[in-house]
Amino acid sequence: LPISVHTLAATNIFPDSARLNGTVTPNGWPTTYYFQWGPSTSFGDTTTHQSAGSGSAPIAVNAIVHGLTPETQYFFRIVGTAASGTYYGDTLSFNTNAIPTLTVSPPNRNVGTPPDSVQFFVTSNVNWTVISGSGWCTVTPSGTGNDTIVANYTENTSITPRVAQISVTGQGLAAQTVTVTQAGVPLILNVTPPNRVVGSTAGNTTFLVTSNTTWTVSPDSSWITVTPSGSGNDTIHVTFTENTAITDRKST
């Protein structure tokens, strides 16, 4: 019997490489094989000649070709040679993949303190996954191709702005990172009442502070002492000495 060869479908297809497959049955003849391949049925390129031995059973063979052009059709076939002659498998074809792409825009969304949601726009030709690095910001977990990521965020009750890092990853591509920057609540500092009128004898009085931050207290007179500092909503305690003069006095 002469040798026989069969071309099988290409596998491991990437934008610039692919694995060509086939079987060779030497049928007792010392046999070598190679693949012809190229962008047309004229081929134009060949792989290295390899030995298939001289056994009687079919053996699976393959060769990896590199330097291919993305999104291009290629044709190939297996060729076996022995003393009995040269034999050709069927011509098959495959299409190389596109180069993976992944971009996310805009790079940042500035948002206010109330809860709401914003969108980021993905341009891609692969499947992708999304991870938020902050618990207060939840995101669309995954998608494919061109799509939209929705980022939902909770209320920021702090005066400090906060930033959520959102990582978008596609297979074989570097992760893309975008951010949600959420403003803090406005600073508040109110003191009431605006004035206390007290008698001439020594005593004490109070002022009420409404605030969302830390604060300090500084009197401009030595005859009063005050609570030196506080945080949030609290009370300022003021102690004053006796006024022995006949004139009123005032301290800010």
C-alpha positions as CSV (number, residue, x, y, z in Angstrom):
1,L,0.0,0.0,0.0
2,P,1.2,3.6,-0.7
3,I,1.3,6.0,2.2
4,S,-1.8,8.1,2.9
5,V,-2.2,11.6,4.3
6,H,-5.2,13.6,5.5
7,T,-5.4,17.3,6.3
8,L,-7.3,18.1,9.5
9,A,-8.7,21.5,10.7
10,A,-6.3,24.1,12.0
11,T,-6.4,24.8,15.8
12,N,-4.9,27.3,18.2
13,I,-5.7,30.1,15.8
14,F,-4.5,33.5,16.9
15,P,-4.0,36.9,15.1
16,D,-0.4,35.9,14.0
17,S,-0.1,32.1,14.4
18,A,-2.0,28.8,14.0
19,R,-1.4,25.1,14.4
20,L,-1.8,23.0,11.2
21,N,-2.9,19.4,11.7
22,G,-3.1,16.2,9.8
23,T,-2.5,12.5,9.9
24,V,0.1,10.4,8.1
25,T,0.0,6.6,7.5
26,P,3.4,5.4,6.3
27,N,2.2,1.8,5.5
28,G,5.7,0.5,5.9
29,W,7.4,3.2,3.8
30,P,9.9,5.5,5.5
31,T,7.9,8.7,5.2
32,T,8.4,12.4,5.7
33,Y,5.7,15.1,5.8
34,Y,5.3,18.9,5.7
35,F,2.5,21.4,5.3
36,Q,2.1,23.8,2.4
37,W,0.3,27.1,3.4
38,G,-0.4,30.6,2.3
39,P,-3.0,33.3,1.6
40,S,-4.2,31.5,-1.6
41,T,-4.5,28.0,-2.9
42,S,-1.1,28.5,-4.5
43,F,0.2,28.4,-0.9
44,G,3.8,29.9,-1.2
45,D,5.2,28.7,2.1
46,T,6.1,25.3,3.6
47,T,6.9,24.0,7.0
48,T,10.0,22.0,7.9
49,H,10.1,18.5,6.7
50,Q,9.6,16.0,9.5
51,S,9.8,12.2,9.7
52,A,6.6,10.2,10.2
53,G,8.6,6.9,10.5
54,S,7.5,3.7,8.6
55,G,4.8,2.3,10.7
56,S,1.5,0.9,9.5
57,A,-0.8,2.9,11.8
58,P,-2.0,6.5,11.3
59,I,-0.1,9.1,13.3
60,A,-1.3,12.6,14.2
61,V,1.1,15.4,13.1
62,N,1.1,19.1,13.3
63,A,3.2,22.2,12.7
64,I,2.8,25.8,14.0
65,V,3.1,28.6,11.6
66,H,3.9,32.2,12.7
67,G,4.0,35.7,11.1
68,L,0.4,35.6,9.9
69,T,-1.7,38.6,9.3
70,P,-4.7,39.2,11.5
71,E,-8.2,38.8,10.1
72,T,-6.9,37.0,7.0
73,Q,-7.9,33.7,5.3
74,Y,-5.1,31.1,4.9
75,F,-5.1,27.8,2.9
76,F,-3.1,24.7,3.8
77,R,-2.6,21.0,3.2
78,I,-0.4,18.2,4.3
79,V,2.1,16.6,2.0
80,G,3.7,13.2,2.5
81,T,6.7,11.8,0.6
82,A,8.1,8.3,0.4
83,A,9.9,6.1,-2.2
84,S,6.4,5.3,-3.4
85,G,5.7,9.0,-4.3
86,T,4.4,12.3,-3.1
87,Y,0.9,12.5,-1.7
88,Y,-1.3,15.5,-1.0
89,G,-4.1,15.9,1.5
90,D,-7.2,18.0,1.0
91,T,-6.8,21.8,1.0
92,L,-8.5,23.4,4.0
93,S,-8.6,27.0,5.2
94,F,-8.9,29.1,8.4
95,N,-9.2,32.8,9.3
96,T,-6.8,34.4,11.7
97,N,-8.3,36.3,14.6
98,A,-8.4,40.0,15.0
99,I,-5.9,41.6,17.3
100,P,-7.6,41.9,20.7
101,T,-8.5,45.5,21.7
102,L,-10.0,47.0,24.8
103,T,-10.5,50.6,25.7
104,V,-12.7,52.2,28.4
105,S,-13.8,55.8,28.5
106,P,-13.9,58.3,30.1
107,P,-11.0,57.7,32.4
108,N,-12.8,59.3,35.3
109,R,-16.3,60.3,36.4
110,N,-16.7,63.1,39.0
111,V,-20.0,62.6,40.9
112,G,-21.8,64.3,43.8
113,T,-22.5,63.0,47.3
114,P,-26.0,61.6,46.8
115,P,-26.4,57.9,45.6
116,D,-26.7,57.5,41.8
117,S,-25.1,55.7,38.9
118,V,-22.8,56.6,36.0
119,Q,-21.7,54.9,32.8
120,F,-18.4,53.9,31.2
121,F,-18.2,52.9,27.5
122,V,-16.2,49.9,26.4
123,T,-14.8,49.4,22.9
124,S,-13.5,45.9,22.4
125,N,-13.6,42.7,20.3
126,V,-13.2,40.3,23.3
127,N,-15.0,39.2,26.4
128,W,-14.2,41.3,29.4
129,T,-14.7,41.4,33.2
130,V,-15.1,44.3,35.6
131,I,-14.0,44.6,39.2
132,S,-14.6,47.5,41.6
133,G,-12.0,48.1,44.3
134,S,-14.5,49.8,46.6
135,G,-17.6,48.3,48.3
136,W,-19.5,51.6,47.9
137,C,-19.4,51.3,44.1
138,T,-20.8,48.2,42.4
139,V,-20.4,47.6,38.6
140,T,-21.6,45.6,35.7
141,P,-19.6,42.4,36.3
142,S,-18.8,41.5,32.6
143,G,-19.6,42.0,29.0
144,T,-18.5,41.3,25.4
145,G,-17.5,43.5,22.5
146,N,-18.7,47.1,22.6
147,D,-20.9,47.7,25.6
148,T,-21.6,49.9,28.6
149,I,-20.5,49.5,32.2
150,V,-22.9,50.9,34.8
151,A,-21.3,51.9,38.1
152,N,-23.8,52.4,41.0
153,Y,-22.5,54.3,44.1
154,T,-23.9,54.9,47.5
155,E,-24.1,58.3,49.4
156,N,-20.9,59.8,50.7
157,T,-21.6,61.1,54.2
158,S,-18.1,62.1,54.8
159,I,-16.5,65.5,54.2
160,T,-13.6,63.7,52.5
161,P,-13.9,62.9,48.7
162,R,-13.4,59.2,47.8
163,V,-12.2,57.3,44.7
164,A,-13.3,53.9,43.4
165,Q,-10.9,52.1,41.1
166,I,-12.6,50.1,38.5
167,S,-10.5,47.5,36.6
168,V,-11.6,46.1,33.2
169,T,-9.8,43.0,32.0
170,G,-9.9,41.2,28.6
171,Q,-8.1,37.9,27.9
172,G,-4.5,38.5,26.8
173,L,-4.8,42.3,27.3
174,A,-3.5,44.6,30.0
175,A,-6.2,45.7,32.5
176,Q,-7.8,49.1,31.9
177,T,-8.5,51.2,35.0
178,V,-11.1,54.0,35.3
179,T,-12.3,55.8,38.4
180,V,-15.3,57.2,40.0
181,T,-14.4,60.3,42.2
182,Q,-17.2,61.2,44.6
183,A,-17.3,64.5,46.3
184,G,-17.6,64.8,50.1
185,V,-20.4,66.7,51.8
186,P,-19.8,70.5,52.3
187,L,-18.2,71.6,55.5
188,I,-20.7,72.9,58.1
189,L,-19.9,75.2,61.1
190,N,-22.6,77.1,62.8
191,V,-22.5,78.5,66.4
192,T,-25.6,79.8,68.2
193,P,-26.7,82.1,69.6
194,P,-24.6,84.9,68.0
195,N,-24.4,86.6,71.4
196,R,-24.9,86.0,75.1
197,V,-25.5,88.9,77.5
198,V,-24.4,88.1,81.1
199,G,-24.3,89.9,84.4
200,S,-21.4,91.5,86.1
201,T,-20.8,88.7,88.5
202,A,-18.5,85.7,87.6
203,G,-20.3,82.8,85.9
204,N,-20.6,80.7,82.9
205,T,-22.6,80.2,79.7
206,T,-22.7,78.0,76.6
207,F,-22.9,78.2,72.8
208,L,-24.1,75.3,70.7
209,V,-22.0,74.1,67.7
210,T,-23.5,72.4,64.7
211,S,-20.7,71.0,62.5
212,N,-19.5,67.9,60.5
213,T,-15.8,68.5,61.2
214,T,-13.4,69.3,64.0
215,W,-13.1,72.8,65.3
216,T,-11.1,75.0,67.7
217,V,-12.2,77.9,69.9
218,S,-10.1,81.1,70.5
219,P,-11.3,83.9,72.7
220,D,-9.8,87.4,72.3
221,S,-9.9,88.3,76.0
222,S,-8.2,87.0,79.1
223,W,-11.2,87.3,81.3
224,I,-13.0,84.4,79.7
225,T,-11.9,80.8,79.2
226,V,-13.6,78.4,76.7
227,T,-13.8,74.8,75.6
228,P,-10.6,74.7,73.5
229,S,-11.8,72.4,70.7
230,G,-14.4,69.8,69.7
231,S,-15.8,67.8,66.8
232,G,-19.2,67.6,65.2
233,N,-22.2,68.8,67.1
234,D,-21.2,69.8,70.6
235,T,-21.3,72.6,73.2
236,I,-18.8,75.4,74.0
237,H,-18.6,76.1,77.7
238,V,-17.6,79.7,78.5
239,T,-16.4,80.8,82.0
240,F,-16.1,84.5,82.7
241,T,-14.7,86.5,85.7
242,E,-16.5,89.3,87.6
243,N,-16.6,92.7,85.9
244,T,-15.6,95.2,88.5
245,A,-15.7,98.2,86.1
246,I,-18.7,100.4,85.6
247,T,-18.5,99.9,81.8
248,D,-19.7,96.9,79.8
249,R,-17.1,94.7,78.2
250,K,-17.3,92.4,75.2
251,S,-15.3,89.4,74.2
252,T,-15.4,87.7,70.7
